[in-house]
Amino acid sequence: MANMTHPFLDLSPDKVLDALASIGLYGDGRLLALNSYENRVYQVGMEDGPPVVAKFYRPQRWTDEQILEEHAFVQELQEREVPAVPAMQRDGRTLHAFEGFRFAVFPRHGGRAPEMDDPKVLEWTGRFIGRIHAAGAARPFVTRPTLDLASFGQEPRDWLLASDFLPPELLTPWRSVVDQALDGVRRCYERAGQVELIRLHGDCHGGNVLWTDAGPHFVDFDDARMGPSVQDLWMMLSGERSDMVRQMGDILAGYEDIREFDPRELYLVEALRTLRLIHYSAWLARRWDDPAFPAAFPWFNTQRYWQDRILELREQIALMDEPPLWPV
C-alpha cells in the first residue's frame, strides 16, 4: 500500500509557485506536470517572459554535492556548444531550497521525438553523444556513483531479497535466475577487459533526446554517473538483432567522427541491459510508497510481473552468450 505521507504530497501548486517566487521568478498560475516519476517536474508559465521548467528533487536521493556536480557537467557541455539544457543561475546558484524541497529551474526547450529508424538521425545523434563523451572523458565525477555490477546488479538483488515484494513461491526461482544473470554479466565484462569509465548522460534513450530542425538536444541528466561509453549508445537500439546491428553501425558512424569507440565495449551491451532490468525492478519497489507509482505502474508487484521478469532474465542469459553487435 502507498504511504499517504509521502513528501511529494506536500508539493502543492501553490508551493511550486511560492518556491519560484522565492528566487524572483513569478508564475502566472499556469502549471503543467511533465512526465517524471523520480522527481516532480513542471512547466510553469511566467508573468514576464517565456515558461520555465521547475524540477523538484526527490528527497534523500542525491546529496547537494551530487546534484551540483550534474549541473556543472551540463554547464560544461553547453560551454562546449553541446546542445544540452543547463540549470538557470539565480543569485549565482543553480540549486535552491524551499520548505524542505530542493529544486532547480531550466529554460523550456521544445522538440519532438527523434525518428530513430532514420540512419541520418542515428548518425547525427551518435555525433552529439560523441561530443558529450569527449567532455565526459576530460575528468571524472567526484561524488556521483559508477554504473557497475555491484551498484546495478548485486545491490538491487540483495535489496529485493531482503524485502517482501517477491511472492514466496517465486523467491527461489527468481534468486536462481538473477544469480545466473549476474554470472553472465561477469563473463561479458571479462570478455570486454578493462574499459574506460567516463562521465555519462546515464539514461540516454530516445525520450531524453528532443529533436528540432537544428538537430538533437539532450535533457534530463539526473542519472549522470561514471560508466562505459556504450551505456549511452545501447538504449538507442530496438527491434531484432539485425536491426540493432544496423542501428549501432549508424550511431558509431557519427560517434567516431568525434571520438574513438573501443569495440570491446560491444561485449557489454546485453550485460548493461540485464543490469538495467534488475535495477528497474528494485527502483519500482523502492518507490512504491510514492502514490504516483501504484497509479502509474499498476502491473508491478503482481504474480504475473515477477513471472515475466524470470522469463525475461532467462532470455538475457542466452543473449549474453551470443556474439556482440558488431556493425557490418
C-alpha positions as a Markdown table, in Angstrom:
| # | Residue | x | y | z |
|---|---|---|---|---|
| 1 | Met | 0.0 | 0.0 | 0.0 |
| 2 | Ala | 1.2 | 3.5 | -0.8 |
| 3 | Asn | 2.4 | 5.7 | 2.1 |
| 4 | Met | 0.0 | 8.6 | 2.1 |
| 5 | Thr | 2.5 | 10.8 | 4.0 |
| 6 | His | 5.0 | 10.8 | 1.1 |
| 7 | Pro | 6.8 | 14.1 | 1.0 |
| 8 | Phe | 5.7 | 14.9 | -2.6 |
| 9 | Leu | 2.1 | 15.1 | -1.3 |
| 10 | Asp | 3.1 | 18.4 | 0.3 |
| 11 | Leu | 4.2 | 19.8 | -3.1 |
| 12 | Ser | 1.1 | 21.7 | -4.0 |
| 13 | Pro | 0.8 | 24.0 | -7.0 |
| 14 | Asp | 0.8 | 27.0 | -4.6 |
| 15 | Lys | 4.1 | 25.7 | -3.1 |
| 16 | Val | 5.6 | 25.3 | -6.5 |
| 17 | Leu | 4.8 | 28.9 | -7.3 |
| 18 | Asp | 5.9 | 30.1 | -3.9 |
| 19 | Ala | 9.3 | 28.3 | -4.4 |
| 20 | Leu | 9.8 | 30.0 | -7.7 |
| 21 | Ala | 8.8 | 33.4 | -6.2 |
| 22 | Ser | 11.4 | 32.9 | -3.5 |
| 23 | Ile | 14.1 | 33.2 | -6.2 |
| 24 | Gly | 12.5 | 36.0 | -8.1 |
| 25 | Leu | 10.5 | 34.1 | -10.7 |
| 26 | Tyr | 6.8 | 34.9 | -10.7 |
| 27 | Gly | 4.5 | 32.4 | -12.3 |
| 28 | Asp | 1.1 | 33.4 | -13.8 |
| 29 | Gly | -0.7 | 30.3 | -12.4 |
| 30 | Arg | -0.3 | 28.0 | -15.4 |
| 31 | Leu | 1.3 | 24.7 | -14.3 |
| 32 | Leu | 1.7 | 21.6 | -16.4 |
| 33 | Ala | 3.1 | 18.5 | -14.8 |
| 34 | Leu | 5.6 | 16.9 | -17.1 |
| 35 | Asn | 6.3 | 13.1 | -17.4 |
| 36 | Ser | 8.6 | 12.4 | -14.4 |
| 37 | Tyr | 8.2 | 9.9 | -11.6 |
| 38 | Glu | 11.6 | 10.0 | -9.9 |
| 39 | Asn | 11.3 | 13.8 | -9.3 |
| 40 | Arg | 8.5 | 16.2 | -9.9 |
| 41 | Val | 8.8 | 18.4 | -12.9 |
| 42 | Tyr | 6.5 | 21.2 | -14.0 |
| 43 | Gln | 6.3 | 23.6 | -16.9 |
| 44 | Val | 5.4 | 27.0 | -15.3 |
| 45 | Gly | 4.1 | 30.0 | -17.2 |
| 46 | Met | 5.7 | 33.2 | -16.2 |
| 47 | Glu | 4.2 | 36.7 | -15.7 |
| 48 | Asp | 7.1 | 38.1 | -17.6 |
| 49 | Gly | 8.9 | 36.0 | -20.2 |
| 50 | Pro | 8.7 | 32.5 | -21.6 |
| 51 | Pro | 7.7 | 29.5 | -19.5 |
| 52 | Val | 10.3 | 27.7 | -17.4 |
| 53 | Val | 10.7 | 24.1 | -16.2 |
| 54 | Ala | 10.9 | 23.7 | -12.5 |
| 55 | Lys | 12.4 | 20.4 | -11.2 |
| 56 | Phe | 11.9 | 19.4 | -7.6 |
| 57 | Tyr | 14.3 | 16.7 | -6.5 |
| 58 | Arg | 13.2 | 13.5 | -4.7 |
| 59 | Pro | 14.3 | 13.9 | -1.1 |
| 60 | Gln | 17.3 | 11.9 | 0.0 |
| 61 | Arg | 18.1 | 10.5 | -3.5 |
| 62 | Trp | 21.1 | 12.7 | -4.2 |
| 63 | Thr | 23.3 | 14.9 | -2.0 |
| 64 | Asp | 23.6 | 18.6 | -2.8 |
| 65 | Glu | 27.2 | 17.9 | -4.0 |
| 66 | Gln | 25.9 | 15.2 | -6.4 |
| 67 | Ile | 23.2 | 17.5 | -7.8 |
| 68 | Leu | 25.7 | 20.4 | -8.2 |
| 69 | Glu | 28.1 | 18.0 | -10.0 |
| 70 | Glu | 25.4 | 17.2 | -12.5 |
| 71 | His | 24.7 | 20.9 | -13.0 |
| 72 | Ala | 28.3 | 21.6 | -13.5 |
| 73 | Phe | 28.7 | 18.8 | -16.1 |
| 74 | Val | 25.7 | 20.1 | -18.2 |
| 75 | Gln | 27.0 | 23.7 | -18.0 |
| 76 | Glu | 30.4 | 22.4 | -19.2 |
| 77 | Leu | 28.6 | 20.8 | -22.1 |
| 78 | Gln | 26.9 | 24.0 | -23.1 |
| 79 | Glu | 30.1 | 25.9 | -22.9 |
| 80 | Arg | 31.5 | 23.3 | -25.4 |
| 81 | Glu | 28.5 | 24.1 | -27.6 |
| 82 | Val | 26.9 | 20.7 | -27.0 |
| 83 | Pro | 23.1 | 21.0 | -27.2 |
| 84 | Ala | 22.3 | 20.3 | -23.5 |
| 85 | Val | 20.0 | 22.3 | -21.2 |
| 86 | Pro | 21.7 | 23.5 | -18.1 |
| 87 | Ala | 20.0 | 24.8 | -14.9 |
| 88 | Met | 19.5 | 28.5 | -14.7 |
| 89 | Gln | 21.5 | 30.5 | -12.3 |
| 90 | Arg | 19.7 | 32.8 | -9.8 |
| 91 | Asp | 21.9 | 34.8 | -7.5 |
| 92 | Gly | 24.9 | 32.7 | -8.6 |
| 93 | Arg | 23.3 | 29.4 | -7.7 |
| 94 | Thr | 21.6 | 26.6 | -9.6 |
| 95 | Leu | 20.3 | 24.6 | -6.7 |
| 96 | His | 17.7 | 26.2 | -4.4 |
| 97 | Ala | 15.7 | 25.2 | -1.3 |
| 98 | Phe | 12.2 | 26.0 | -0.2 |
| 99 | Glu | 10.3 | 24.5 | 2.7 |
| 100 | Gly | 12.1 | 21.2 | 2.7 |
| 101 | Phe | 12.3 | 20.8 | -1.1 |
| 102 | Arg | 15.4 | 21.3 | -3.3 |
| 103 | Phe | 14.7 | 22.5 | -6.8 |
| 104 | Ala | 16.3 | 23.8 | -10.0 |
| 105 | Val | 14.9 | 25.8 | -12.8 |
| 106 | Phe | 15.6 | 25.3 | -16.5 |
| 107 | Pro | 14.7 | 27.2 | -19.7 |
| 108 | Arg | 12.0 | 25.5 | -21.6 |
| 109 | His | 13.1 | 23.8 | -24.8 |
| 110 | Gly | 10.7 | 22.3 | -27.2 |
| 111 | Gly | 11.2 | 19.5 | -29.6 |
| 112 | Arg | 9.8 | 16.3 | -31.0 |
| 113 | Ala | 10.8 | 12.6 | -30.6 |
| 114 | Pro | 13.7 | 11.6 | -32.9 |
| 115 | Glu | 13.0 | 9.3 | -35.8 |
| 116 | Met | 15.3 | 6.5 | -34.6 |
| 117 | Asp | 14.6 | 4.4 | -37.7 |
| 118 | Asp | 16.3 | 7.1 | -39.9 |
| 119 | Pro | 20.0 | 6.3 | -40.4 |
| 120 | Lys | 20.8 | 10.0 | -40.7 |
| 121 | Val | 19.1 | 10.8 | -37.4 |
| 122 | Leu | 21.1 | 7.9 | -35.7 |
| 123 | Glu | 24.3 | 9.2 | -37.2 |
| 124 | Trp | 23.6 | 12.8 | -36.1 |
| 125 | Thr | 22.7 | 11.6 | -32.6 |
| 126 | Gly | 25.8 | 9.5 | -32.4 |
| 127 | Arg | 27.9 | 12.5 | -33.3 |
| 128 | Phe | 26.4 | 14.6 | -30.5 |
| 129 | Ile | 26.8 | 11.7 | -28.0 |
| 130 | Gly | 30.4 | 11.6 | -29.0 |
| 131 | Arg | 30.7 | 15.3 | -28.1 |
| 132 | Ile | 29.1 | 14.6 | -24.7 |
| 133 | His | 31.6 | 11.8 | -24.1 |
| 134 | Ala | 34.6 | 13.9 | -25.3 |
| 135 | Ala | 33.7 | 16.3 | -22.5 |
| 136 | Gly | 32.9 | 13.4 | -20.1 |
| 137 | Ala | 36.3 | 11.9 | -20.6 |
| 138 | Ala | 38.1 | 15.1 | -19.6 |
| 139 | Arg | 37.8 | 14.3 | -15.9 |
| 140 | Pro | 35.8 | 12.0 | -13.6 |
| 141 | Phe | 32.9 | 12.7 | -11.3 |
| 142 | Val | 34.0 | 13.0 | -7.7 |
| 143 | Thr | 30.7 | 12.4 | -5.8 |
| 144 | Arg | 28.4 | 10.7 | -8.3 |
| 145 | Pro | 28.4 | 6.9 | -8.4 |
| 146 | Thr | 29.6 | 4.4 | -11.0 |
| 147 | Leu | 27.3 | 2.1 | -13.1 |
| 148 | Asp | 28.7 | -1.4 | -12.5 |
| 149 | Leu | 27.8 | -4.9 | -11.5 |
| 150 | Ala | 27.8 | -4.0 | -7.8 |
| 151 | Ser | 25.6 | -0.9 | -7.9 |
| 152 | Phe | 23.1 | -2.0 | -10.6 |
| 153 | Gly | 23.1 | -5.8 | -10.1 |
| 154 | Gln | 24.2 | -7.1 | -6.7 |
| 155 | Glu | 22.9 | -4.3 | -4.5 |
| 156 | Pro | 19.3 | -4.2 | -6.0 |
| 157 | Arg | 19.2 | -8.1 | -6.0 |
| 158 | Asp | 20.1 | -8.1 | -2.3 |
| 159 | Trp | 17.6 | -5.3 | -1.5 |
| 160 | Leu | 14.8 | -7.2 | -3.2 |
| 161 | Leu | 15.7 | -10.4 | -1.5 |
| 162 | Ala | 15.5 | -8.7 | 1.9 |
| 163 | Ser | 12.2 | -7.1 | 1.1 |
| 164 | Asp | 8.7 | -8.6 | 1.0 |
| 165 | Phe | 8.0 | -7.8 | -2.6 |
| 166 | Leu | 8.8 | -11.2 | -4.2 |
| 167 | Pro | 6.0 | -13.8 | -3.8 |
| 168 | Pro | 7.3 | -16.6 | -1.6 |
| 169 | Glu | 6.7 | -19.3 | -4.2 |
| 170 | Leu | 8.8 | -17.3 | -6.7 |
| 171 | Leu | 11.6 | -16.3 | -4.4 |
| 172 | Thr | 13.9 | -19.3 | -5.1 |
| 173 | Pro | 13.4 | -19.3 | -8.9 |
| 174 | Trp | 13.9 | -15.5 | -9.1 |
| 175 | Arg | 17.1 | -15.7 | -7.0 |
| 176 | Ser | 18.4 | -18.5 | -9.1 |
| 177 | Val | 17.9 | -16.7 | -12.4 |
| 178 | Val | 19.2 | -13.4 | -11.1 |
| 179 | Asp | 22.4 | -15.1 | -9.9 |
| 180 | Gln | 22.8 | -16.8 | -13.3 |
| 181 | Ala | 22.2 | -13.5 | -15.0 |
| 182 | Leu | 24.9 | -11.8 | -12.9 |
| 183 | Asp | 27.3 | -14.6 | -13.7 |
| 184 | Gly | 26.6 | -13.8 | -17.4 |
| 185 | Val | 27.3 | -10.1 | -16.7 |
| 186 | Arg | 30.6 | -11.0 | -15.2 |
| 187 | Arg | 31.6 | -13.1 | -18.2 |
| 188 | Cys | 30.7 | -10.2 | -20.5 |
| 189 | Tyr | 32.9 | -7.8 | -18.5 |
| 190 | Glu | 35.7 | -10.4 | -18.6 |
| 191 | Arg | 35.4 | -10.6 | -22.4 |
| 192 | Ala | 35.5 | -6.8 | -22.7 |
| 193 | Gly | 38.5 | -6.4 | -20.5 |
| 194 | Gln | 39.4 | -3.2 | -18.8 |
| 195 | Val | 37.3 | -0.4 | -20.5 |
| 196 | Glu | 37.5 | 3.3 | -19.8 |
| 197 | Leu | 34.9 | 4.8 | -17.4 |
| 198 | Ile | 33.8 | 8.3 | -18.2 |
| 199 | Arg | 31.1 | 10.8 | -17.2 |
| 200 | Leu | 27.9 | 9.8 | -18.9 |
| 201 | His | 24.3 | 11.0 | -19.5 |
| 202 | Gly | 23.4 | 7.7 | -17.9 |
| 203 | Asp | 19.8 | 7.4 | -19.2 |
| 204 | Cys | 20.3 | 8.3 | -22.9 |
| 205 | His | 17.2 | 6.9 | -24.6 |
| 206 | Gly | 15.0 | 8.5 | -27.2 |
| 207 | Gly | 12.7 | 10.1 | -24.6 |
| 208 | Asn | 15.6 | 12.2 | -23.4 |
| 209 | Val | 16.5 | 13.5 | -26.8 |
| 210 | Leu | 14.4 | 16.3 | -28.3 |
| 211 | Trp | 14.7 | 16.9 | -32.0 |
| 212 | Thr | 14.4 | 20.2 | -33.8 |
| 213 | Asp | 15.3 | 21.3 | -37.4 |
| 214 | Ala | 18.7 | 22.2 | -35.9 |
| 215 | Gly | 19.2 | 18.6 | -34.7 |
| 216 | Pro | 19.0 | 17.0 | -31.2 |
| 217 | His | 19.4 | 18.4 | -27.8 |
| 218 | Phe | 19.7 | 16.3 | -24.7 |
| 219 | Val | 17.7 | 16.7 | -21.5 |
| 220 | Asp | 17.4 | 15.1 | -18.0 |
| 221 | Phe | 20.9 | 14.4 | -16.8 |
| 222 | Asp | 19.5 | 13.3 | -13.5 |
| 223 | Asp | 21.1 | 9.8 | -13.8 |
| 224 | Ala | 24.5 | 11.1 | -14.9 |
| 225 | Arg | 27.3 | 8.9 | -13.5 |
| 226 | Met | 30.5 | 7.2 | -14.4 |
| 227 | Gly | 30.4 | 4.2 | -16.7 |
| 228 | Pro | 31.4 | 2.8 | -20.1 |
| 229 | Ser | 30.7 | 4.8 | -23.2 |
| 230 | Val | 28.4 | 2.2 | -24.7 |
| 231 | Gln | 25.9 | 2.8 | -21.9 |
| 232 | Asp | 24.8 | 6.0 | -23.7 |
| 233 | Leu | 24.5 | 4.1 | -27.0 |
| 234 | Trp | 22.7 | 0.8 | -26.5 |
| 235 | Met | 19.4 | 2.3 | -25.3 |
| 236 | Met | 19.0 | 3.9 | -28.7 |
| 237 | Leu | 18.7 | 0.4 | -30.2 |
| 238 | Ser | 15.4 | -1.5 | -30.8 |
| 239 | Gly | 14.0 | -4.3 | -32.9 |
| 240 | Glu | 15.5 | -7.6 | -34.0 |
| 241 | Arg | 19.2 | -8.3 | -33.8 |
| 242 | Ser | 19.8 | -7.4 | -37.5 |
| 243 | Asp | 18.0 | -4.0 | -36.8 |
| 244 | Met | 20.2 | -3.3 | -33.8 |
| 245 | Val | 23.4 | -4.2 | -35.7 |
| 246 | Arg | 22.4 | -1.7 | -38.4 |
| 247 | Gln | 21.4 | 1.0 | -35.9 |
| 248 | Met | 24.7 | 0.6 | -33.9 |
| 249 | Gly | 26.6 | 1.0 | -37.1 |
| 250 | Asp | 24.8 | 4.2 | -37.9 |
| 251 | Ile | 25.3 | 5.6 | -34.4 |
| 252 | Leu | 29.0 | 4.7 | -34.4 |
| 253 | Ala | 29.5 | 6.3 | -37.9 |
| 254 | Gly | 28.6 | 9.6 | -36.2 |
| 255 | Tyr | 30.2 | 8.9 | -32.9 |
| 256 | Glu | 33.6 | 8.1 | -34.3 |
| 257 | Asp | 33.6 | 11.4 | -36.2 |
| 258 | Ile | 34.2 | 12.9 | -32.8 |
| 259 | Arg | 35.7 | 10.3 | -30.5 |
| 260 | Glu | 37.2 | 6.8 | -31.0 |
| 261 | Phe | 35.0 | 4.0 | -29.7 |
| 262 | Asp | 36.6 | 0.9 | -28.2 |
| 263 | Pro | 34.8 | -2.0 | -29.9 |
| 264 | Arg | 35.4 | -4.3 | -26.9 |
| 265 | Glu | 32.6 | -2.3 | -25.2 |
| 266 | Leu | 30.1 | -4.0 | -27.5 |
| 267 | Tyr | 30.5 | -7.1 | -25.3 |
| 268 | Leu | 28.7 | -5.1 | -22.6 |
| 269 | Val | 25.5 | -4.2 | -24.4 |
| 270 | Glu | 23.4 | -7.2 | -23.2 |
| 271 | Ala | 25.2 | -7.1 | -19.8 |
| 272 | Leu | 24.2 | -3.5 | -19.3 |
| 273 | Arg | 20.6 | -4.3 | -20.5 |
| 274 | Thr | 20.5 | -7.1 | -17.9 |
| 275 | Leu | 21.7 | -4.8 | -15.1 |
| 276 | Arg | 19.1 | -2.2 | -16.0 |
| 277 | Leu | 16.3 | -4.8 | -15.8 |
| 278 | Ile | 17.4 | -5.9 | -12.3 |
| 279 | His | 17.9 | -2.3 | -11.2 |
| 280 | Tyr | 14.5 | -1.3 | -12.6 |
| 281 | Ser | 12.6 | -3.8 | -10.6 |
| 282 | Ala | 14.3 | -2.6 | -7.4 |
| 283 | Trp | 13.7 | 1.0 | -8.4 |
| 284 | Leu | 9.9 | 0.4 | -8.7 |
| 285 | Ala | 9.9 | -1.4 | -5.3 |
| 286 | Arg | 11.8 | 1.3 | -3.5 |
| 287 | Arg | 9.4 | 3.9 | -4.8 |
| 288 | Trp | 6.2 | 2.0 | -4.1 |
| 289 | Asp | 5.5 | 4.3 | -1.1 |
| 290 | Asp | 5.1 | 7.2 | -3.5 |
| 291 | Pro | 1.4 | 7.3 | -4.5 |
| 292 | Ala | 2.3 | 8.2 | -8.1 |
| 293 | Phe | 3.9 | 4.8 | -8.6 |
| 294 | Pro | 0.9 | 2.4 | -7.9 |
| 295 | Ala | -1.2 | 4.7 | -10.1 |
| 296 | Ala | 1.3 | 4.7 | -13.0 |
| 297 | Phe | 2.6 | 1.1 | -12.7 |
| 298 | Pro | -0.5 | -1.0 | -11.6 |
| 299 | Trp | 1.1 | -4.1 | -13.1 |
| 300 | Phe | 4.0 | -4.0 | -10.8 |
| 301 | Asn | 4.3 | -6.4 | -7.8 |
| 302 | Thr | 1.8 | -8.9 | -9.2 |
| 303 | Gln | 2.4 | -12.6 | -9.6 |
| 304 | Arg | 2.5 | -12.1 | -13.4 |
| 305 | Tyr | 5.0 | -9.3 | -13.1 |
| 306 | Trp | 7.6 | -11.5 | -11.3 |
| 307 | Gln | 7.0 | -14.5 | -13.6 |
| 308 | Asp | 7.6 | -12.3 | -16.6 |
| 309 | Arg | 10.8 | -11.0 | -15.1 |
| 310 | Ile | 12.1 | -14.5 | -14.5 |
| 311 | Leu | 11.4 | -15.3 | -18.2 |
| 312 | Glu | 13.0 | -12.0 | -19.3 |
| 313 | Leu | 16.2 | -12.7 | -17.4 |
| 314 | Arg | 16.4 | -16.2 | -18.8 |
| 315 | Glu | 16.3 | -14.7 | -22.3 |
| 316 | Gln | 19.0 | -12.3 | -21.3 |
| 317 | Ile | 21.2 | -15.1 | -20.0 |
| 318 | Ala | 21.1 | -16.6 | -23.5 |
| 319 | Leu | 21.7 | -13.3 | -25.3 |
| 320 | Met | 24.8 | -12.5 | -23.2 |
| 321 | Asp | 26.4 | -15.7 | -24.6 |
| 322 | Glu | 25.7 | -14.6 | -28.2 |
| 323 | Pro | 28.4 | -12.7 | -30.3 |
| 324 | Pro | 28.3 | -8.9 | -29.8 |
| 325 | Leu | 26.6 | -6.5 | -32.2 |
| 326 | Trp | 29.5 | -5.9 | -34.5 |
| 327 | Pro | 28.5 | -3.3 | -37.1 |
| 328 | Val | 28.6 | -4.6 | -40.6 |
